[in-house]
Amino acid sequence: MPLALNNFSNVFGLFACAAQYSKVLLDAKKTWPNVPVITVGHVLVEGVKKLGMELLGNSKEVVFPQKIFTGNDATFMGHVHCEQHLSDEPYIHYIGSLDRIDFGEETDNKVFAVVDIKEYKNDNKEYPYISKIDSIKYIPIPTRPIYHIKIDLKKAEDINPTDTIMQIAGEYSLK
């Protein structure tokens, strides 16, 4: 079954990209009125609750308004590493990264999304069946832990700090 997937990046300016996206969305809805439109992108959308190290120092980041995704059946974003739900209408969800990258993500859950699309009988003769998103499930991904290990190397009897560090670090699982 065809899905209308739109993938864009923040290379263009906000207004040019938003205008182009609106046109693509309208075209998709006209071309496939019987299938859901799901947008997948790697941009920053207004309303993000938690940002990580991935965006620090990027003062020129383009922030897209949520309203440009109105009309989508679902929007899934990357770019922000922390999984978070932004909006139900329009539906916007950040999936986040698949693994922990830095200490700011130490307690973040990592997930992937499974979108279940079902086909329903429709009275429209041109499109006798219509597909809709039936459910969206977020499946947790096991990720490696990030440890904060504090070691006091100021002790006078510690003549080999490297051995001390290796011994203490060896007590933690690196799997």
BELTATA-V129529 format. One record per residue. N is the residue number from 1. RES is the residue in one small letter. SS is DSSP state (@ for helix, = for strand, . for the rest). PHI is phi in whole degrees, -180 to 180 (NA if undefined). BURIAL is I if it has 9 or more other ideal C-beta (glycine too) atoms within 8 Angstrom, else O. Layout:
n: (N | N)
res: (RES | RES)
ss: (SS | SS)
phi: (PHI | PHI)
burial: (BURIAL | BURIAL)
//
This chain:
n: (1 | 2 | 3 | 4 | 5 | 6 | 7 | 8 | 9 | 10 | 11 | 12 | 13 | 14 | 15 | 16 | 17 | 18 | 19 | 20 | 21 | 22 | 23 | 24 | 25 | 26 | 27 | 28 | 29 | 30 | 31 | 32 | 33 | 34 | 35 | 36 | 37 | 38 | 39 | 40 | 41 | 42 | 43 | 44 | 45 | 46 | 47 | 48 | 49 | 50 | 51 | 52 | 53 | 54 | 55 | 56 | 57 | 58 | 59 | 60 | 61 | 62 | 63 | 64 | 65 | 66 | 67 | 68 | 69 | 70 | 71 | 72 | 73 | 74 | 75 | 76 | 77 | 78 | 79 | 80 | 81 | 82 | 83 | 84 | 85 | 86 | 87 | 88 | 89 | 90 | 91 | 92 | 93 | 94 | 95 | 96 | 97 | 98 | 99 | 100 | 101 | 102 | 103 | 104 | 105 | 106 | 107 | 108 | 109 | 110 | 111 | 112 | 113 | 114 | 115 | 116 | 117 | 118 | 119 | 120 | 121 | 122 | 123 | 124 | 125 | 126 | 127 | 128 | 129 | 130 | 131 | 132 | 133 | 134 | 135 | 136 | 137 | 138 | 139 | 140 | 141 | 142 | 143 | 144 | 145 | 146 | 147 | 148 | 149 | 150 | 151 | 152 | 153 | 154 | 155 | 156 | 157 | 158 | 159 | 160 | 161 | 162 | 163 | 164 | 165 | 166 | 167 | 168 | 169 | 170 | 171 | 172 | 173 | 174 | 175)
res: (m | p | l | a | l | n | n | f | s | n | v | f | g | l | f | a | c | a | a | q | y | s | k | v | l | l | d | a | k | k | t | w | p | n | v | p | v | i | t | v | g | h | v | l | v | e | g | v | k | k | l | g | m | e | l | l | g | n | s | k | e | v | v | f | p | q | k | i | f | t | g | n | d | a | t | f | m | g | h | v | h | c | e | q | h | l | s | d | e | p | y | i | h | y | i | g | s | l | d | r | i | d | f | g | e | e | t | d | n | k | v | f | a | v | v | d | i | k | e | y | k | n | d | n | k | e | y | p | y | i | s | k | i | d | s | i | k | y | i | p | i | p | t | r | p | i | y | h | i | k | i | d | l | k | k | a | e | d | i | n | p | t | d | t | i | m | q | i | a | g | e | y | s | l | k)
ss: (. | . | . | = | = | = | . | . | . | . | . | . | . | @ | @ | @ | @ | @ | @ | @ | @ | @ | @ | @ | @ | @ | @ | @ | @ | @ | @ | . | . | . | . | . | = | = | = | = | = | . | . | = | = | . | . | . | . | . | . | . | @ | @ | @ | . | . | . | . | . | . | . | = | = | . | @ | @ | @ | @ | . | . | . | . | = | = | = | = | . | . | . | . | . | . | = | = | = | = | = | . | . | = | = | = | = | . | . | . | . | . | . | . | . | @ | @ | @ | . | . | . | . | . | = | = | = | = | = | = | = | = | = | = | = | . | . | . | . | . | . | . | = | = | = | = | = | = | = | = | = | = | = | = | . | . | . | . | . | . | . | . | . | . | . | . | . | . | . | . | . | . | . | . | @ | @ | @ | @ | @ | @ | @ | @ | @ | . | . | . | . | . | .)
phi: (NA | -74 | -118 | -88 | -106 | -120 | -124 | -138 | -130 | -86 | -68 | -77 | -77 | -56 | -72 | -63 | -69 | -63 | -65 | -63 | -62 | -58 | -66 | -62 | -63 | -62 | -61 | -64 | -64 | -74 | -71 | -128 | -69 | -100 | -126 | -70 | -102 | -118 | -103 | -123 | -145 | -132 | -136 | -95 | -113 | -57 | 99 | -62 | -90 | -135 | -109 | -115 | -62 | -63 | -117 | -63 | 79 | -103 | -74 | -99 | -63 | -83 | -109 | -88 | -73 | -61 | -64 | -70 | -95 | -61 | 105 | -73 | -81 | -162 | -129 | -120 | -120 | -115 | 85 | -87 | -75 | -90 | -64 | -164 | -99 | -97 | -161 | -92 | -140 | -73 | -74 | -135 | -140 | -88 | -75 | 87 | -82 | -84 | -143 | -76 | -103 | -146 | -64 | -67 | -104 | -53 | -108 | -68 | -80 | -115 | -141 | -129 | -102 | -119 | -105 | -97 | -112 | -116 | -102 | -124 | -68 | -127 | -78 | -70 | -68 | -69 | -128 | -67 | -128 | -128 | -104 | -137 | -70 | -89 | -159 | -128 | -117 | -109 | -98 | -64 | -110 | -68 | -127 | -69 | -77 | -113 | -108 | -98 | -115 | -102 | -129 | -93 | -102 | -87 | -66 | -65 | -78 | -86 | -88 | -130 | -62 | -63 | -62 | -62 | -62 | -64 | -65 | -69 | -64 | -65 | -79 | -107 | -76 | -104 | -84)
burial: (O | O | I | I | O | I | O | I | O | I | O | O | O | O | O | O | I | I | O | I | I | I | O | I | I | I | O | I | I | O | O | I | O | I | I | I | I | I | I | I | I | O | I | I | I | O | O | I | O | O | O | I | O | I | I | O | O | O | O | O | O | I | O | I | O | I | O | I | I | O | O | I | O | I | I | I | I | I | I | I | I | I | I | I | O | I | I | O | O | I | I | I | I | I | I | I | I | O | O | I | I | O | O | O | I | O | O | I | O | I | I | O | I | O | I | I | I | O | O | O | O | I | O | O | O | O | I | O | I | I | I | I | I | O | O | I | O | I | O | O | I | O | O | O | O | I | O | O | O | O | O | O | O | O | O | O | O | I | O | O | O | O | O | I | I | O | O | I | O | O | O | O | O | O | O)
//
